[in-house]
Amino acid sequence: MKNDPYASLRYREFNIFLIVRFAMVLAWSMQFIIIEWEVYSLTKNPLSLGIIGLMEVIPAVSLALFAGHIVDQKEKKSLLIKCILGFSIISFGLFYLTWPEATASMPKKIVLYGIYFLVFLGGIIRAFLGPTIFSLFALIVPKNIYHNAATWSSSVWQIGGVLGPAIAGFAINWIDVHWSMLMIFGCSLIALLSLTQITKKPILNPKIGEPILKSLKEGIKFVFTTKAILGAITLDMVAVLFGGAIALLPIFAQDILKVGPEGFGILRAAPAVGAFIIMFTTAYFPINKNAGMKLLIAIFGFGVCIIVFGLSSIFWVSVMALFLSGVTDGISMVIRQTILQLKTPDHMRGRVSSVNSMFVGSSNELGAFESGITARFMGTVTAVVFGGSMTLLTVIITGLISPVFRKLDLTKELEIDPKEKKSV
C-alpha cells in the first residue's frame, strides 16, 4: 500500500493535539533557555547550569513511577489540563522573580534559590505531563499509523524546539528576561484553550483501583522483559547522558565563541532545525526497516557531532555540528517513539512512559548536571569531548553485545489491521 505522509493529519483531534504539544514545548523550551541565561548571568558559574538540570530531574525521576500509575488510572484530558495549569502558575512565578523592580531589594541568593525552587516544582509537573501526553496520543489515532503520527508529533516537538530557543535568545536581547517570561505564560493559555476541543477519552485500564505497588511492579517488569523497549531507551539514555553539551551552550556563547544572546539562540536552535528537517523527511520515507541498526548508526553520528562541536572555536562550524547532531537525534527519536507506541499495551502506557521518562527524558537533565560537573573540573571543551567519546563507546558496546537489537525491524508490525480503522 502506498505510503501516505499525511495520514495522521487527517484526524481532527490529532491536529488539535499537535497545537497543544507545540504550545507546551515552545513554552518549556523558552523557559529553560531564559532561566539558563538568567542563572548564569547571576552566578557566572558553570556548575549552576548543572544545578538547574538537577533541580528538575530529582522530582521528575522520584515521582515518575507513581505518576505513571496515576495516569493509567485517570482520564487523560482532565489530567493534562491540571498539568498545564500547574505549569502556568510556575511560569508566572518565574515572571515575578525576573522582575528587576520586584527583586531589587532581594539578595541575589534569594532570587537564585527561588528560581531553583520553581524549577523543582516544574519537575513535579513534568513527571505527570510526559506520560499523560504519551497516553492521550494513542487514544487519538489508530495503531497502523502510529509511525506517521509519531513522526509528526516529534516534528512539532522539534519545531517548538527550534522556535523556543531562537525566540528566547532574541527576546532576551529585545525585551529582556522579565518580559520574555510573560510570553511563556501566554503559550500555556493557548494550550489550555486548544485542549478544550478534544473530547474526554475512555480509561482502558481494566484494573482500576489496583494497589499501587502491584501496578508499578507490573509496569517495570513489562519494560525490562520487552527487549526492544529496554534496548531503545537504555541506549538513548546513556548517549544523551554523556552527550549533554547543550547545557553548556551559555558558556560557549558568552566565553568561547563570544556571540551574545542572538548567537546563543542560533546555537540552541541548530539541533532542533536539523531534527525537524529529518523528521519531515521520514514522513515521506519511513525508516522502520532495519530500525535497530539505524538507531545505532544515528546515535554514533550524534556522538561524533558532539566531539566536533566541543573542539570548534569557529561559530558556523559549531552551528553545523549542532545541526547535524539534531539530524541524527531526530532519527533516533522517531524510531524510539515508534517502538514505544507499537510495543506498549493501552492499559500500561502511563507506566511505560514513566519508565521511559526516567531513562531518557531525565537523562537530559542528568546530562546537564554531568556536563556542569565535568566542565567545572575538566574544563568546558574537555567535558564536551569526553561526553561525545562516551557516547561512541556506548554505541559500540551495545552493537556488539545485542545482536537481537541490531536486527530489530518494525515493518511487519505496522501492517494495517481493518479492525483498528477509525473515522476521521
C-alpha positions as CSV (number, residue, x, y, z in Angstrom):
1,M,0.0,0.0,0.0
2,K,1.3,3.5,-0.9
3,N,2.7,5.5,2.0
4,D,0.5,8.5,3.0
5,P,2.8,11.1,4.6
6,Y,-0.2,13.0,5.9
7,A,-2.2,10.0,7.2
8,S,-2.4,11.1,10.9
9,L,-3.1,14.8,9.9
10,R,-6.4,13.7,8.5
11,Y,-7.7,13.2,12.1
12,R,-9.1,16.5,13.6
13,E,-8.3,15.8,17.2
14,F,-4.7,14.8,16.3
15,N,-4.2,18.3,14.8
16,I,-5.5,19.9,18.0
17,F,-3.2,17.6,20.0
18,L,-0.3,18.9,17.9
19,I,-1.3,22.5,18.7
20,V,-1.3,21.7,22.4
21,R,2.0,19.9,22.3
22,F,3.6,22.7,20.2
23,A,2.4,25.4,22.6
24,M,3.8,23.5,25.6
25,V,7.1,22.6,24.0
26,L,7.6,26.2,22.9
27,A,6.8,27.5,26.4
28,W,9.0,24.9,28.1
29,S,12.0,25.3,25.8
30,M,11.8,29.1,26.0
31,Q,11.6,29.0,29.8
32,F,14.6,26.6,30.1
33,I,16.7,28.8,27.9
34,I,15.7,32.1,29.6
35,I,16.4,30.6,33.0
36,E,19.7,29.2,31.9
37,W,20.7,32.7,30.7
38,E,19.5,34.4,33.9
39,V,21.1,31.9,36.3
40,Y,24.5,32.0,34.5
41,S,24.3,35.8,34.4
42,L,23.7,35.8,38.2
43,T,26.4,33.3,39.1
44,K,29.0,33.1,36.2
45,N,29.5,29.5,37.4
46,P,29.1,26.5,35.0
47,L,28.0,24.4,38.0
48,S,24.9,26.5,38.4
49,L,23.7,25.3,34.9
50,G,24.1,21.7,36.1
51,I,22.1,22.5,39.2
52,I,19.2,23.7,37.1
53,G,19.0,20.3,35.5
54,L,19.4,18.6,38.8
55,M,16.6,20.6,40.4
56,E,14.2,19.4,37.7
57,V,15.4,15.8,37.4
58,I,15.1,15.0,41.1
59,P,11.3,15.2,41.3
60,A,10.8,14.0,37.7
61,V,12.6,10.8,38.5
62,S,11.4,10.3,42.1
63,L,7.7,10.7,41.1
64,A,7.9,9.1,37.6
65,L,6.6,5.6,38.5
66,F,3.9,7.0,40.8
67,A,2.8,9.4,38.0
68,G,2.6,6.5,35.5
69,H,0.3,4.6,37.9
70,I,-2.0,7.7,38.3
71,V,-2.1,8.3,34.5
72,D,-3.2,4.7,33.8
73,Q,-5.9,5.1,36.4
74,K,-7.3,8.6,35.3
75,E,-8.9,10.2,32.3
76,K,-6.2,11.7,30.2
77,K,-7.6,15.0,29.1
78,S,-8.6,16.2,32.6
79,L,-5.2,15.2,33.9
80,L,-3.4,17.1,31.1
81,I,-5.4,20.2,31.9
82,K,-4.2,20.0,35.5
83,C,-0.6,19.7,34.3
84,I,-0.8,22.8,32.1
85,L,-2.5,24.8,34.9
86,G,0.4,23.9,37.2
87,F,3.0,24.9,34.6
88,S,1.2,28.3,34.1
89,I,1.5,29.0,37.8
90,I,5.2,28.2,37.8
91,S,5.8,30.4,34.7
92,F,4.1,33.3,36.4
93,G,6.3,32.8,39.5
94,L,9.4,33.0,37.3
95,F,7.9,36.1,35.7
96,Y,7.9,37.7,39.1
97,L,11.4,36.5,40.1
98,T,12.9,38.0,37.0
99,W,11.2,41.4,37.5
100,P,14.0,43.8,38.5
101,E,11.7,46.2,40.3
102,A,10.3,43.4,42.4
103,T,13.6,41.8,43.3
104,A,15.8,44.9,43.6
105,S,15.9,44.7,47.4
106,M,16.4,40.9,47.4
107,P,19.8,39.3,47.8
108,K,20.9,37.5,44.6
109,K,21.0,34.2,46.5
110,I,17.3,34.5,47.4
111,V,16.4,35.1,43.8
112,L,18.6,32.2,42.7
113,Y,17.1,29.8,45.2
114,G,13.6,30.9,44.3
115,I,14.3,30.1,40.7
116,Y,15.7,26.7,41.7
117,F,12.6,26.0,43.8
118,L,10.2,26.8,40.9
119,V,12.3,24.6,38.5
120,F,11.9,21.9,41.1
121,L,8.2,22.3,41.1
122,G,8.3,22.2,37.3
123,G,10.0,18.8,37.6
124,I,6.9,17.5,39.5
125,I,4.7,18.7,36.7
126,R,6.9,17.1,34.1
127,A,6.6,13.7,35.9
128,F,2.9,13.7,35.0
129,L,2.9,15.7,31.8
130,G,5.0,13.2,29.7
131,P,3.0,10.0,30.5
132,T,-0.3,11.9,30.0
133,I,0.6,13.2,26.6
134,F,2.0,9.8,25.6
135,S,-1.2,8.0,26.6
136,L,-3.5,10.6,25.0
137,F,-1.6,10.2,21.7
138,A,-2.6,6.6,21.5
139,L,-6.3,7.3,22.0
140,I,-6.5,9.8,19.1
141,V,-5.0,7.8,16.1
142,P,-5.3,4.2,15.1
143,K,-2.3,1.8,15.6
144,N,-1.5,1.3,11.9
145,I,-0.5,5.0,11.6
146,Y,1.4,5.3,14.9
147,H,4.7,5.6,13.0
148,N,3.3,8.5,10.9
149,A,1.7,10.2,13.9
150,A,5.0,9.7,15.9
151,T,6.8,11.5,13.1
152,W,4.5,14.5,13.0
153,S,4.3,14.7,16.8
154,S,8.1,14.6,17.1
155,S,8.4,17.1,14.3
156,V,6.1,19.5,16.1
157,W,8.1,18.9,19.3
158,Q,11.2,19.9,17.2
159,I,9.5,23.0,15.7
160,G,8.9,24.1,19.3
161,G,12.5,23.3,20.0
162,V,13.6,25.4,17.0
163,L,11.4,28.4,17.7
164,G,11.7,28.3,21.5
165,P,15.4,28.8,21.9
166,A,15.6,31.2,18.9
167,I,12.7,33.4,20.2
168,A,14.1,33.2,23.7
169,G,17.5,34.4,22.5
170,F,16.1,37.3,20.6
171,A,13.6,38.1,23.3
172,I,16.3,38.4,25.9
173,N,18.1,40.9,23.7
174,W,15.0,42.9,22.7
175,I,12.6,42.9,25.7
176,D,14.8,41.5,28.5
177,V,14.4,38.3,30.6
178,H,11.4,39.5,32.6
179,W,9.0,40.3,29.7
180,S,10.2,37.2,27.9
181,M,8.7,35.1,30.7
182,L,5.3,36.7,30.1
183,M,5.3,35.2,26.6
184,I,5.7,31.7,28.1
185,F,2.6,32.3,30.3
186,G,0.7,33.2,27.1
187,C,1.7,29.9,25.4
188,S,0.3,27.9,28.3
189,L,-3.0,29.7,28.0
190,I,-3.1,28.8,24.3
191,A,-2.5,25.2,25.1
192,L,-5.4,25.2,27.7
193,L,-7.9,26.7,25.2
194,S,-6.9,24.3,22.5
195,L,-7.2,21.3,24.8
196,T,-10.9,22.1,25.4
197,Q,-11.6,21.0,21.8
198,I,-10.5,17.4,22.5
199,T,-13.2,15.1,23.9
200,K,-12.7,13.0,27.0
201,K,-11.3,9.6,26.4
202,P,-12.2,6.2,27.9
203,I,-10.0,4.7,30.6
204,L,-8.7,1.5,29.1
205,N,-7.1,0.1,32.2
206,P,-9.2,-3.0,33.3
207,K,-7.5,-2.8,36.8
208,I,-8.9,0.5,38.2
209,G,-8.1,0.6,41.9
210,E,-5.3,-1.8,41.7
211,P,-2.8,-1.5,44.6
212,I,0.0,0.9,43.6
213,L,2.9,-1.4,44.4
214,K,1.4,-4.2,42.3
215,S,0.7,-1.8,39.5
216,L,4.3,-0.4,39.5
217,K,5.8,-3.9,39.6
218,E,3.8,-4.9,36.6
219,G,4.9,-1.8,34.6
220,I,8.6,-2.2,35.5
221,K,8.5,-6.0,34.7
222,F,7.0,-5.3,31.3
223,V,9.7,-2.8,30.3
224,F,12.5,-5.0,31.5
225,T,11.2,-8.1,29.7
226,T,10.4,-6.3,26.4
227,K,13.9,-6.3,24.8
228,A,13.0,-3.8,22.0
229,I,11.8,-1.2,24.5
230,L,14.6,-1.8,27.0
231,G,17.3,-1.6,24.4
232,A,16.0,1.6,22.8
233,I,15.5,3.6,25.9
234,T,18.7,2.4,27.6
235,L,20.9,3.2,24.5
236,D,19.3,6.6,24.2
237,M,19.6,7.3,27.9
238,V,23.4,6.7,28.1
239,A,24.0,8.6,24.8
240,V,22.1,11.7,25.9
241,L,23.5,11.5,29.4
242,F,27.1,11.8,28.2
243,G,26.2,13.9,25.2
244,G,24.7,16.7,27.2
245,A,26.8,19.5,25.7
246,I,23.7,21.6,25.1
247,A,23.6,22.5,28.8
248,L,27.0,24.3,28.4
249,L,25.9,26.5,25.4
250,P,25.7,29.7,27.6
251,I,29.4,29.2,28.3
252,F,30.3,28.6,24.6
253,A,28.1,31.6,23.6
254,Q,29.4,34.1,26.2
255,D,33.0,33.0,26.8
256,I,34.3,30.8,24.0
257,L,32.6,31.9,20.7
258,K,31.6,35.3,22.1
259,V,28.4,35.7,20.1
260,G,26.0,37.1,22.7
261,P,22.3,36.3,23.2
262,E,21.4,36.2,19.5
263,G,24.2,33.8,18.7
264,F,23.2,31.8,21.7
265,G,19.7,31.4,20.3
266,I,21.1,30.2,17.0
267,L,23.3,27.7,18.6
268,R,20.4,26.4,20.8
269,A,18.1,26.2,17.8
270,A,20.5,24.5,15.4
271,P,20.0,20.9,16.7
272,A,16.2,21.3,16.6
273,V,16.4,22.6,13.0
274,G,18.3,19.5,11.9
275,A,15.9,17.2,13.8
276,F,12.9,18.8,12.3
277,I,14.2,18.5,8.7
278,I,15.0,14.8,9.1
279,M,11.6,14.1,10.8
280,F,9.8,15.8,8.0
281,T,11.7,13.7,5.5
282,T,10.8,10.5,7.4
283,A,7.1,11.2,6.9
284,Y,7.8,10.6,3.2
285,F,10.5,8.0,3.6
286,P,9.7,5.8,6.6
287,I,12.7,4.3,8.5
288,N,11.0,1.3,10.0
289,K,13.0,-1.3,8.1
290,N,16.2,-2.3,10.0
291,A,15.2,0.1,12.7
292,G,17.7,-1.2,15.3
293,M,20.8,-0.8,13.1
294,K,19.6,2.7,12.0
295,L,19.2,3.7,15.7
296,L,22.8,2.5,16.4
297,I,24.2,4.4,13.5
298,A,22.2,7.6,14.3
299,I,23.5,7.7,17.9
300,F,27.1,7.0,16.8
301,G,26.8,10.0,14.5
302,F,25.4,12.1,17.3
303,G,28.5,11.4,19.4
304,V,30.8,12.4,16.5
305,C,28.9,15.7,16.1
306,I,29.2,16.5,19.8
307,I,33.0,15.9,19.7
308,V,33.3,18.3,16.7
309,F,31.3,20.9,18.5
310,G,33.4,20.7,21.6
311,L,36.7,21.2,19.6
312,S,35.4,24.0,17.4
313,S,36.2,27.7,18.1
314,I,34.5,28.9,14.9
315,F,30.9,29.9,15.2
316,W,29.5,28.5,12.0
317,V,31.4,25.2,12.4
318,S,29.8,24.9,15.8
319,V,26.4,25.6,14.3
320,M,26.8,23.0,11.7
321,A,28.0,20.4,14.2
322,L,24.9,21.1,16.3
323,F,22.7,21.0,13.2
324,L,24.0,17.5,12.3
325,S,23.6,16.3,15.9
326,G,20.0,17.3,15.5
327,V,19.7,15.3,12.3
328,T,21.0,12.1,14.0
329,D,18.9,12.8,17.1
330,G,15.8,13.2,15.0
331,I,16.2,9.7,13.5
332,S,16.7,8.3,17.0
333,M,13.6,10.0,18.3
334,V,11.3,8.8,15.6
335,I,12.5,5.2,15.8
336,R,12.3,5.2,19.6
337,Q,8.8,6.7,19.7
338,T,7.5,4.2,17.2
339,I,8.9,1.3,19.2
340,L,7.3,2.5,22.4
341,Q,3.9,3.1,20.8
342,L,3.8,-0.2,19.0
343,K,5.1,-2.4,21.8
344,T,3.1,-0.9,24.7
345,P,-0.4,-2.2,25.6
346,D,-3.1,0.6,26.0
347,H,-3.6,-0.1,29.7
348,M,0.1,0.3,30.5
349,R,1.0,3.4,28.6
350,G,1.3,5.7,31.6
351,R,3.7,3.3,33.4
352,V,5.8,2.5,30.4
353,S,6.1,6.2,29.5
354,S,7.1,7.0,33.1
355,V,9.9,4.4,33.0
356,N,10.9,5.9,29.7
357,S,11.0,9.3,31.2
358,M,13.2,8.1,34.0
359,F,15.6,6.6,31.4
360,V,15.5,9.1,28.5
361,G,13.7,12.2,29.5
362,S,15.5,12.7,32.7
363,S,18.9,11.9,31.1
364,N,18.8,15.3,29.5
365,E,18.8,16.9,33.0
366,L,21.3,14.4,34.4
367,G,23.4,15.1,31.3
368,A,23.2,18.8,32.1
369,F,24.4,18.1,35.6
370,E,27.1,15.7,34.4
371,S,28.3,18.4,31.9
372,G,28.3,21.1,34.6
373,I,30.4,18.9,36.9
374,T,32.9,17.8,34.3
375,A,33.1,21.4,33.0
376,R,33.9,22.6,36.5
377,F,36.7,20.1,37.0
378,M,37.9,19.2,33.4
379,G,37.2,22.5,31.6
380,T,34.4,23.1,29.2
381,V,35.9,21.8,26.0
382,T,37.3,18.7,27.6
383,A,34.0,17.9,29.2
384,V,32.1,18.1,25.8
385,V,34.7,15.9,24.1
386,F,34.6,13.4,27.0
387,G,30.8,13.2,26.7
388,G,30.9,12.6,22.9
389,S,33.5,9.9,23.3
390,M,31.5,8.1,25.9
391,T,28.5,8.1,23.5
392,L,30.6,6.4,20.8
393,L,31.8,3.8,23.3
394,T,28.2,3.1,24.4
395,V,27.0,2.5,20.8
396,I,29.9,0.2,20.1
397,I,29.3,-1.9,23.2
398,T,25.5,-2.1,22.6
399,G,26.0,-3.2,19.0
400,L,28.5,-5.9,20.0
401,I,26.5,-7.4,22.9
402,S,23.0,-7.2,21.4
403,P,22.6,-8.9,18.0
404,V,18.8,-9.1,18.6
405,F,18.6,-5.3,18.8
406,R,20.8,-4.9,15.7
407,K,18.3,-6.9,13.7
408,L,15.2,-5.1,15.0
409,D,12.7,-4.4,12.2
410,L,9.3,-2.7,12.6
411,T,7.9,-3.1,9.1
412,K,5.6,-6.1,9.8
413,E,4.1,-4.6,13.0
414,L,2.8,-1.6,11.0
415,E,0.6,-3.6,8.6
416,I,-2.9,-2.3,8.6
417,D,-5.5,-4.1,10.7
418,P,-9.0,-3.4,9.4
419,K,-10.5,-3.8,12.9
420,E,-8.5,-0.8,14.0
421,K,-9.8,1.7,11.5
422,K,-11.3,4.8,12.9
423,S,-13.4,7.6,11.4
424,V,-11.7,10.9,10.7
